[in-house]
C-alpha cells in the first residue's frame, strides 16, 4: 500500500513540476485559421482544441484581440503548431 501511495505522490509532484514550467506569451492575435484550429501570437503558431485548451474558445476570438497563451515544451511540437494549454482574452 505504501508503495502505491509513494508512486502516486511522485506522479503528482512530476505533474505539478510540468505545470509550473509552462511558458506564456502575450499579445495580439496575428492570424486565425478556424479550419485547422490554429492561431498566431508573438510569431508562434498555436493550436487550440476543446479537449486540451482551457479558457476562451478560439471561435470567440478574432485577429487583433489581445490574449495570453500558456504552453509547455514547444520543442516537442517538431515544427507542428504548439498546443495551447490555456488561452485567455486580455
C-alpha positions in Angstrom: 0.0 0.0 0.0 2.8 2.4 0.9 4.5 1.7 -2.5 1.3 2.7 -4.3 1.0 5.9 -2.3 4.6 6.7 -2.9 4.2 6.2 -6.7 1.1 8.3 -6.7 2.8 11.1 -4.8 5.8 11.0 -7.2 3.5 11.3 -10.2 1.6 14.2 -8.7 4.9 16.1 -8.0 6.1 15.5 -11.5 2.7 16.8 -12.9 3.0 19.9 -10.8 6.6 20.5 -11.9 5.4 20.4 -15.6 2.6 22.8 -14.9 4.9 25.3 -13.2 7.4 25.1 -16.0 4.8 26.3 -18.6 5.8 29.2 -20.8 3.5 32.0 -21.8 3.2 34.7 -24.5 1.0 37.8 -24.5 0.0 39.9 -27.5 -2.5 40.4 -30.3 -3.6 37.5 -32.4 -1.9 37.9 -35.7 -3.8 35.3 -37.7 -6.6 32.8 -37.1 -7.3 29.7 -39.1 -10.6 28.2 -37.9 -10.4 25.3 -40.4 -7.3 23.9 -38.6 -8.0 25.5 -35.1 -4.7 27.4 -35.2 -3.7 30.9 -34.4 -0.5 33.0 -34.3 0.7 35.2 -31.4 4.2 36.6 -31.0 5.4 34.9 -34.1 4.5 31.4 -32.8 1.8 29.1 -34.2 -0.6 27.5 -31.7 -3.4 25.0 -31.9 -6.4 25.2 -29.6 -8.9 22.4 -29.0 -11.9 21.9 -26.8 -10.3 18.8 -25.3 -6.9 20.3 -24.5 -7.2 24.0 -24.1 -8.7 25.7 -21.1 -10.2 29.2 -21.3 -11.8 31.2 -24.1 -12.8 29.3 -27.2 -10.9 30.2 -30.4 -14.2 30.8 -32.2 -14.9 33.6 -29.7 -11.7 35.5 -30.7 -10.7 37.5 -33.8 -7.5 38.8 -35.3 -6.2 41.7 -33.3 -7.6 40.6 -29.9 -5.0 40.7 -27.1 -4.6 37.3 -25.5 -2.4 35.4 -23.0 -1.4 31.9 -24.1 0.2 29.3 -21.7 2.0 26.4 -23.3 4.6 23.8 -22.5 7.5 22.2 -24.4 7.4 23.9 -27.8 10.4 21.8 -28.9 8.2 18.6 -28.7 5.9 20.1 -31.4 8.6 19.3 -34.0 7.5 22.1 -36.4 3.8 21.5 -35.8 1.6 24.1 -34.0 2.3 24.3 -30.3 -0.6 23.1 -28.1 -2.1 26.0 -26.2 -2.8 24.7 -22.6 -4.6 27.9 -21.6 -6.0 30.8 -23.7 -7.2 34.0 -22.1 -8.5 37.2 -23.6 -6.9 40.2 -22.1 
